[in-house]
Amino acid sequence: MATGPTHEPDCRCRICGSSVREFFDFGMQPVANGFVSEEQLGQESFFRLSVGVCTNCTMVQLTQEVPRSTLFHADYPYRSSGSAIMREHFESFAHSLLHEELSGPDPLVVEIGSNDGIMLKKVSDAGVRHVGVDPSAAAAKVAAAKGVNVRVEFFEESSAAAIRDEYGPADVIFSANTFSHIADIGSVLNGVDILLAGDGTFVFEDRYLGDIVAKNYFDQIYDEHFYLFSVASVRTMAARHGFELVDATRLPVHGGSVRYVLARAGSRPTHPRVELFLRDEDGNGITAMETLTRFGENIDRIRHDLVTLLRDLRARGKHVVGYGATSKSTTVLNYCGIGTELIPRICDSTPEKQGTFTPGVHIPVTPPETFHDPFPDYALLFAWNHAEEIFEKETEFVRNGGEWILYVPRVHIH
Ligand code: TMP
């Protein structure tokens, strides 16, 4: 529910300690990646999912933290390598890293949240020293089977110091879609400070607030995405920890991301792109309360339109299934109150999710083969960030008269 500009500040910014002004409240939500087995049904914990903006440093953040051990544990089910486009994306990044930042003598790269080794595999194949750090033993096992060197733990001061003691300073520390996940982000930055070489870089990529707001990607808001970064808020945060934002590049993945490069203050020149980004963000007012309130109103409209469409299709006897049991879908399904009466199943290619039920509304997750058997009339695409890849894979569905339903940037049939 849009809480609007009159809502009183209700918490303190985790970056600078100033007031955070809430702009949207999704109500009580289950853990987004907390897919449950039949035995676990009804044993989930819920927490309040609401999001606000810092009135001082403009960092957009959740107002309630779910303990990191609840979110990222041994059996964390997400696997980064589920998308061919993401595999290409990280292989290409690893390639450029190996030829640029890691081209000196005996370099070291450390990845925070290395998951199933989607990026580090290429580094390992090249015989370059690397360390992956990930709290999920199950994901680390998959990475290790690919030859990746992984430590099963959170990245923070103590793990950073232990890595430095064993391997020496890191030339590059990398994180893809994990740096924003830890509410105590200061512990991560302190770890980077301990481990990074004097002229090293901390490179991280994450979903971009500018795209989330402009394209109504409200389902990017869930427990794991504690911070929604903008270039301005990242620059301010970096400066508080003695780092400088020296580059920022747009990436097409996950509906629009940015790759940020931090270096120790004064150690590298800043690319002019950073200034252009800042001007653009300022001009578009991406963290202005007016913009964020409008975003909230759009979320409410999407909920109304999606539920109306699904009820109408059910009334007309149409068969609708979900495609991609994403963590994003937890926000959509629970906020919209969509259960098995409207979506009887969601197919997903991740073996760890198949046979489970989605958090909160308990829709069965089934393997991709069930999508064809028989084809539904409509498929609601929760994995919209992989639309290109999925449309290419599922041409038979459309040939059979099937149609895709998308809910961002507005509810429409593709
Ligand atoms: P993500 O949007 O967080 O990357 O999650 C994508 C989910 O969608 C993940 O559970 C895997 C699933 N998926 C499919 O089921 N089929 C596909 O073709 C792709 C690319 C993803």
Residues whose N, C-alpha, C, O or C-beta is under 5 A from the ligand:
A	BS01	TMP	G82 S83 G324 A325 T326 S327 C347 D348 S349 T350 A383 N385 H386 I390
